[in-house]
Amino acid sequence: MAKRNEKALRPVRPNAGIEAAYRGKLYALIEAMSQSVLYWLRAFYRANTPRMAQDETPADALRRSIRKLAAQWTKRFDVASEQLGDYFALSVEKRSSAALRKILRDGGISVEFKKTAAMRDVIDATVNANVALIKSIPSQYFDQVEGAVMRSVQTGRDLADLVQDLERYSGITKRRAAFIALDQNNKATSAFNRARQLELGIDEAEWHHSGGGKEPRPTHVQAGREKVRYKISTGWYDPAVKRFIRPGEEPGCRCVGKPILKGFS
């Protein structure tokens, strides 16, 4: 709880619209990739039905075909990752800075933010993190596809069963993309807030538990209940992970920090 000469400001929360837009763009890429694989697979089965039924299709040739398709989609995701990484990082930076500026103005402080070296570092780090995550999507997906196709050939399963497997893998990949959008939105918002607040000389905040998530971390719930104070520059020591962390940094964490302004009479 804020003392007499302090003021606890509202927290800057991750923007749900940015998360949804980012998730939608990832979904569109994954859906296009999935449909491409299904189209190729159906065409392959139509051309090779008798041989597939008799286990006469050379597995090596089939594997080469899958890997060729994987290489095409990996290249497409590589190109998209640069564009999406930039789009996401700049969207979060713009929105979080605007939100913090309004919160500070409501608290009696008027500021204009600039792209400082610290902010550029956070933007670059956010872009790089998201580029790496996006690039990893087709690799994991095609590992699953190749395994399913090879097992199907070995056991003589029909196309319908294989299509079910591939649709399931598409769903798994989309769920991973949804987590990437959620988690990176939380992490990026936290990082941009931290950089801006430290630039303004604000180095103390109060932990606020989000109340969201199916399995909340007990230590985070307790920190929120106790309104734990922590240094923005170093974070709060979480006994569960045995290190200093900040809100939104742990995977899936939706907690936020309420910055503390001091010097009020």
C-alpha positions as CSV (number, residue, x, y, z in Angstrom):
1,M,0.0,0.0,0.0
2,A,1.3,3.5,-0.9
3,K,2.6,5.7,1.9
4,R,1.5,9.3,2.5
5,N,4.2,10.7,0.2
6,E,3.7,8.1,-2.5
7,K,1.3,7.3,-5.3
8,A,0.7,3.9,-6.8
9,L,-0.2,4.2,-10.4
10,R,-2.3,1.9,-12.5
11,P,-0.3,-0.9,-14.2
12,V,0.2,-1.0,-17.9
13,R,-1.4,-4.2,-19.1
14,P,-0.6,-6.2,-22.2
15,N,-3.0,-5.2,-25.0
16,A,-5.4,-7.9,-26.0
17,G,-5.9,-6.5,-29.4
18,I,-2.2,-6.8,-30.3
19,E,-2.1,-10.3,-29.0
20,A,-5.2,-11.3,-31.1
21,A,-3.8,-9.7,-34.2
22,Y,-0.4,-11.4,-33.8
23,R,-2.1,-14.7,-33.1
24,G,-4.3,-14.3,-36.2
25,K,-1.3,-13.7,-38.4
26,L,0.5,-16.8,-37.1
27,Y,-2.7,-18.8,-37.5
28,A,-3.0,-17.8,-41.1
29,L,0.5,-18.9,-41.9
30,I,0.0,-22.2,-40.1
31,E,-3.3,-22.9,-41.8
32,A,-1.7,-22.2,-45.2
33,M,1.1,-24.6,-44.4
34,S,-1.3,-27.3,-43.1
35,Q,-3.5,-27.1,-46.2
36,S,-0.4,-27.3,-48.4
37,V,0.7,-30.5,-46.7
38,L,-2.8,-32.0,-47.0
39,Y,-3.1,-31.1,-50.7
40,W,0.3,-32.6,-51.4
41,L,-0.5,-35.8,-49.4
42,R,-3.8,-36.4,-51.1
43,A,-2.2,-35.9,-54.5
44,F,0.6,-38.3,-53.6
45,Y,-1.9,-41.0,-52.4
46,R,-4.0,-40.6,-55.5
47,A,-1.0,-41.2,-57.7
48,N,0.4,-44.1,-55.7
49,T,-2.7,-45.8,-54.1
50,P,-1.9,-49.4,-55.3
51,R,1.8,-49.1,-54.2
52,M,0.8,-47.5,-50.9
53,A,-1.6,-50.4,-50.2
54,Q,1.1,-52.9,-50.9
55,D,3.8,-51.1,-49.0
56,E,5.8,-50.7,-52.2
57,T,6.4,-46.9,-52.0
58,P,10.1,-46.3,-51.3
59,A,10.1,-44.6,-47.9
60,D,13.3,-42.6,-48.8
61,A,11.5,-41.0,-51.8
62,L,8.5,-40.1,-49.6
63,R,10.8,-38.6,-47.0
64,R,12.6,-36.5,-49.6
65,S,9.3,-35.2,-50.8
66,I,8.3,-34.2,-47.3
67,R,11.6,-32.5,-46.6
68,K,11.4,-30.6,-49.9
69,L,8.0,-29.3,-48.9
70,A,9.4,-28.5,-45.4
71,A,12.2,-26.5,-46.9
72,Q,9.8,-24.4,-48.9
73,W,7.7,-23.6,-45.9
74,T,10.7,-23.0,-43.7
75,K,11.8,-20.3,-46.2
76,R,8.4,-18.8,-46.2
77,F,8.3,-18.6,-42.4
78,D,11.8,-17.2,-42.4
79,V,10.7,-14.3,-44.6
80,A,7.5,-13.8,-42.6
81,S,9.3,-13.9,-39.3
82,E,11.2,-10.7,-40.0
83,Q,8.1,-8.8,-41.0
84,L,6.0,-10.2,-38.1
85,G,8.8,-9.6,-35.6
86,D,9.1,-5.9,-36.5
87,Y,5.3,-5.5,-36.6
88,F,4.8,-7.0,-33.2
89,A,7.7,-5.3,-31.4
90,L,6.8,-1.8,-32.8
91,S,3.1,-2.4,-32.0
92,V,3.7,-3.3,-28.4
93,E,6.2,-0.4,-27.9
94,K,3.9,2.2,-29.4
95,R,0.9,1.0,-27.3
96,S,2.7,0.5,-24.0
97,S,4.4,3.8,-24.3
98,A,1.1,5.6,-25.0
99,A,-0.6,3.7,-22.1
100,L,2.3,4.6,-19.7
101,R,2.2,8.3,-20.8
102,K,-1.5,8.5,-20.1
103,I,-1.1,6.8,-16.7
104,L,1.6,9.3,-15.8
105,R,-0.4,12.2,-17.0
106,D,-3.3,11.1,-14.9
107,G,-0.9,11.0,-12.0
108,G,0.2,14.6,-12.6
109,I,3.4,14.0,-14.7
110,S,3.6,15.0,-18.3
111,V,6.3,13.3,-20.4
112,E,7.2,12.8,-24.0
113,F,9.0,9.6,-24.8
114,K,11.8,9.2,-27.3
115,K,13.5,6.2,-28.9
116,T,16.4,6.0,-26.5
117,A,19.3,3.5,-26.8
118,A,17.7,1.4,-24.0
119,M,14.4,1.3,-25.9
120,R,16.1,0.4,-29.1
121,D,17.8,-2.5,-27.3
122,V,14.5,-3.8,-26.0
123,I,12.9,-3.5,-29.5
124,D,15.8,-5.4,-31.1
125,A,15.7,-8.1,-28.4
126,T,11.9,-8.4,-28.8
127,V,12.2,-8.7,-32.6
128,N,15.0,-11.3,-32.4
129,A,13.1,-13.4,-29.8
130,N,10.0,-13.5,-32.0
131,V,11.9,-14.1,-35.2
132,A,13.5,-17.2,-33.5
133,L,10.1,-18.5,-32.3
134,I,8.3,-18.0,-35.6
135,K,11.2,-19.8,-37.4
136,S,10.8,-22.7,-35.1
137,I,7.2,-23.4,-36.0
138,P,7.6,-25.2,-39.3
139,S,10.5,-27.3,-38.0
140,Q,8.5,-28.7,-35.2
141,Y,5.4,-29.2,-37.4
142,F,7.2,-31.0,-40.1
143,D,9.0,-33.3,-37.6
144,Q,5.5,-34.4,-36.6
145,V,4.3,-34.7,-40.2
146,E,7.3,-36.8,-41.3
147,G,6.9,-39.1,-38.3
148,A,3.2,-39.6,-39.0
149,V,3.6,-40.3,-42.7
150,M,6.4,-42.8,-42.1
151,R,4.4,-44.6,-39.5
152,S,1.4,-44.7,-41.9
153,V,3.5,-46.2,-44.6
154,Q,5.0,-48.8,-42.2
155,T,1.6,-49.9,-40.9
156,G,-0.4,-49.6,-44.1
157,R,-2.9,-47.1,-42.6
158,D,-5.3,-45.4,-45.1
159,L,-5.4,-41.7,-46.0
160,A,-8.3,-40.8,-43.8
161,D,-6.4,-41.9,-40.6
162,L,-3.3,-40.0,-41.7
163,V,-5.3,-36.8,-42.4
164,Q,-6.8,-37.0,-38.9
165,D,-3.2,-37.1,-37.5
166,L,-2.1,-34.2,-39.6
167,E,-5.2,-32.1,-38.6
168,R,-4.3,-32.8,-34.9
169,Y,-0.8,-31.7,-35.5
170,S,-2.1,-28.5,-37.1
171,G,-4.2,-27.9,-33.9
172,I,-1.2,-28.5,-31.7
173,T,0.9,-26.0,-33.8
174,K,-1.9,-23.4,-33.5
175,R,-2.0,-23.8,-29.7
176,R,1.7,-23.3,-29.6
177,A,1.3,-20.1,-31.7
178,A,-1.4,-18.9,-29.4
179,F,0.9,-19.3,-26.4
180,I,3.7,-17.5,-28.3
181,A,1.4,-14.5,-28.9
182,L,0.2,-14.4,-25.3
183,D,3.6,-15.0,-23.7
184,Q,5.5,-12.6,-26.0
185,N,2.9,-9.9,-25.5
186,N,3.3,-10.2,-21.8
187,K,7.1,-10.2,-21.9
188,A,7.5,-7.4,-24.4
189,T,5.0,-5.2,-22.5
190,S,6.9,-5.8,-19.3
191,A,10.3,-5.1,-20.9
192,F,9.1,-1.8,-22.5
193,N,7.5,-0.6,-19.3
194,R,10.7,-1.4,-17.3
195,A,12.9,0.6,-19.7
196,R,10.5,3.6,-19.8
197,Q,10.1,3.6,-16.0
198,L,13.8,3.4,-15.3
199,E,14.4,6.3,-17.7
200,L,12.1,8.4,-15.6
201,G,13.8,7.4,-12.4
202,I,10.9,5.1,-11.2
203,D,12.5,2.1,-9.7
204,E,9.9,0.7,-7.3
205,A,6.6,-1.1,-8.1
206,E,4.0,-3.2,-6.4
207,W,3.3,-6.7,-7.6
208,H,-0.2,-7.2,-8.8
209,H,-1.5,-10.8,-9.6
210,S,-3.6,-11.0,-12.7
211,G,-6.0,-13.5,-11.5
212,G,-6.0,-15.1,-14.9
213,G,-4.7,-18.5,-16.1
214,K,-5.9,-22.0,-15.2
215,E,-3.0,-22.8,-12.9
216,P,-1.8,-19.6,-11.2
217,R,1.6,-19.7,-9.6
218,P,1.2,-19.8,-5.8
219,T,4.1,-17.5,-5.1
220,H,2.7,-15.0,-7.6
221,V,-0.7,-15.2,-6.0
222,Q,0.9,-14.6,-2.6
223,A,3.0,-11.7,-3.9
224,G,-0.1,-10.0,-5.2
225,R,-2.1,-10.6,-2.0
226,E,0.7,-9.1,0.1
227,K,1.3,-6.3,-2.4
228,V,5.0,-7.1,-2.5
229,R,7.3,-4.2,-3.3
230,Y,10.2,-4.8,-5.6
231,K,12.9,-2.9,-7.5
232,I,12.0,-2.5,-11.2
233,S,15.7,-2.7,-12.0
234,T,16.3,-6.0,-10.4
235,G,12.9,-7.6,-9.9
236,W,11.4,-9.6,-7.0
237,Y,13.0,-12.8,-5.7
238,D,10.6,-15.7,-6.4
239,P,11.4,-18.6,-4.1
240,A,9.7,-21.0,-6.5
241,V,12.3,-20.4,-9.2
242,K,15.0,-19.2,-6.9
243,R,15.9,-16.1,-8.9
244,F,14.8,-12.5,-9.3
245,I,11.9,-12.0,-11.8
246,R,9.5,-9.3,-12.9
247,P,5.8,-9.5,-13.8
248,G,5.2,-11.0,-17.2
249,E,8.6,-12.6,-17.5
250,E,7.9,-16.2,-16.6
251,P,6.2,-18.3,-19.3
252,G,2.5,-17.5,-19.4
253,C,2.7,-15.1,-16.5
254,R,0.1,-12.3,-16.8
255,C,1.0,-10.4,-13.6
256,V,1.7,-6.7,-13.8
257,G,3.5,-4.1,-11.6
258,K,2.0,-0.9,-10.3
259,P,4.8,1.8,-10.4
260,I,5.3,3.8,-7.3
261,L,5.8,7.6,-7.6
262,K,7.5,9.2,-4.6
263,G,7.8,12.8,-3.4
264,F,4.1,13.7,-3.1
265,S,3.2,15.9,-0.1
